[in-house]
């Protein structure tokens, strides 16, 4: 599945993705496929070609892109679907409704269009470098109960608009809404909003780069005290300035410095004691959703990814997230296996690690792990030098090459080695994430 958007319903986890794909799980680890393909008989919309005829015709396509599903106050489930031509921002975004999370959904109509020649939906001439491509919606309630939709991909940037909390349709006289960031075809898309009661921030997740294996897709985040911004990164940079150059198409270096980078291409290399097949890594991870499970207090990041040496094959992954001491998300290095933070000792943490620095660039290069040692005396030796601290039960502070990284230590299941290992995840003031995975198994 591509572009997984998560929702909890009937005590189960559901994800909805591009091409009318969907799946469900009881534990975020084992999934059952429910649907796939924009074809007649898909359980979500059995007569999809007829039901969504307006959107498909407008976008000159036979498929659908990343949807989002939310339950509104009437108890019904609202699917925000979208169709896009692909090589241009000729797109349509609409709403379909069902009283059952698994469908069938009935179309309620298209609410936004883009890519036209002439007047856009805001009554102004449509300019693809400044106006949005109306795809990749995420619909959410803010802490006051207002309903919003954040959306956009490449083109003129990421936009947000307020919706009627009862009907799900845009409030009048908003046009395309308010721009949050992007312009001039900056390769930024897939916005997703998460509110944290713990920090009282709204976190805007984004994917930078291109989604293919050679596209350098990577996951970023910025935050704001208000759902409609302004959003800033960890260096206090206003994200409205994250945009491309008017004279250079896909000018990645212009916006790569903006946003906290949570993960990009990486590979944990095998040590001499591991089998050659046990390496682990991701290529072009992105288009995520996220949520805070109120029952257990955990944060999760859900995304699709490709893999080293496996071409365009992609799968959904779920990783646990944490809020660090500075109020920024950090992502666990290994996929979710039911782990919970515990009280750790220096003896449990010290030792040799596979170390990854995700850097801040947008690149197809795969960052390969290097070996470092966290000594019992608090020093870091090996490929990088510095010092480390265990604060309280599991809070991590690592200082490497003059930069301080704040995060957590966490015992995780390492699928590649089939063992529990100590890990760390942390992010710096510069918005760079680092990961470590211990080379030795824990009990």
PyMOL commands that set and color helices and strands:
alter all, ss='L'
color gray80, all
select helices_A, chain A and resi 18-20+48-51+53-59+239-241+252-255+276-278+346-349
alter helices_A, ss='H'
color red, helices_A
select strands_A, chain A and resi 5-9+12-17+21-25+31-35+68-71+77-84+91-98+106-114+138-141+147-151+158-163+178-181+188-196+201-208+218-224+260-263+266-268+280-292+299-306+315-323+329-331+351-357+367-368+370-374+379-382+386-391+395-400+403-414+419-428+433-438
alter strands_A, ss='S'
color yellow, strands_A
deselect
rebuild
show_as cartoon
